[in-house]
Amino acid sequence: METLIMVGQLLLGLSLLVGLHEFGHLITAKMFGMRVEKFSIGFPPKIFGFKIGETEYSLSAIPLGGFVKISGMIDESLDTEALAKDPEPYEFRAKPAWQRLIVMLGGIIVNVIIGIVIFVVLVYKQGETYVPKAEIDENGIVAYELAQQIGLQTGDRIINVSGKPYDRLSDLYSPDVLLDDNTYYTVNRDGEEIKIDIPAGFIDNFSEENAAARFVSIRAPFTIAQIEPGSFAEQAGLQVGDRILSINDQPIEFFDQFQTIVQDYKGQDVNLLVSRKASDDENALASPVEITATVNEAGQLGFYTQLDIDYATKSYSFGQSLKEGTNKAFGVVFVNAKAMGKMFTGDVSPKNLSGPIGIAKIFGNEWDWIRFWANVALISMILAFMNLLPIPALDGGHVVFLLYEMVSGRKPSDKFLENAQKVGMVLLLTLMVFVIGNDIWKLF
């Protein structure tokens, strides 16, 4: 079922984005009087279709893209027979270069608009909830495997990033930070300031699923929020609201300390000192209670925790949402452009590229509409960026040839455009095989 949910979100999200992208081409083509022969979401074989006027609309079986076939245009269909004749007034090739340019940018423009609109709405409706820097200043971080690799330690208080202030925990591993050159953390460790360099290519470690959870989290005290029925915690008499002060006389202040210590007592009984409210009165003093409990073979007692974190919340007016949502949308483009540049220089590994499986994992295995629309906005901006790349067979390739025509006054020959389209299709198919292979490799 979880796989079906991921696949369902992927198909719905891509169908919406591809359909609207191709609609951008269709509406601009019709606006300039061009004949649109086909409009397809997905690639053949066709599942079903219908015709309205001169245009056949269809849904096809391979949901990895879509296309609009405009009369007189050399596209992925490579249908060049009609090009041997003189151009008809309704054909793409018969129109001025500036009109053809707008048609080729139509899908990209729609993707950008969709991304901005969704980001703006989400910012306005949801605002932001995050772990502020003040929480790190108070208790420090928990350094997991990836953080320890670069020299961070649990309890470190990160003062700044590359000498610049930051606002929230997620800023520490944002793509913008990890893609910058010569970046470092300034850390307060036991009263001493230490510089921790972030090595080049460190972002490659974040290409794997849940990598951020292997980097850092906030260090925080905790209370018991829920007891698993039938667990050793229930049998021992632990209660919701209890705070564990020590295990076998080893003091406990933070949840990471509890996790570390309890692992040493798998399958054994332990003595717990627990702070427990004397009554339902919030002002009542907590009293210490001694409890003997058994740790299971997984190193757990059988309860869920509530971390004592003071999250910050921020709401935005509609005007502020317009600015913040637009910044978020174009931030996606800038990060992808920076990552693409570093791939060419070898600073970032191509393994960070993801195909359909990787995209499906982004949506997750639970249907959460807020996360769904956030990911649709993200992918919409990425599609806009990728389609603008100057690769023949992509919109960006057509844009380059049209700009050349507008500047030089000379139109590339139909034979050149046909051959360029073939080269572009080979490049795209190679890239598709690579990213799908990348996805499969990450599964093992």
Order of alpha helices (4+ residues) and beta strands (2+ residues): alpha-beta-beta-alpha-beta-alpha-beta-alpha-beta-alpha-beta-beta-beta-beta-alpha-beta-beta-alpha-beta-beta-beta-beta-alpha-alpha-alpha-alpha-alpha
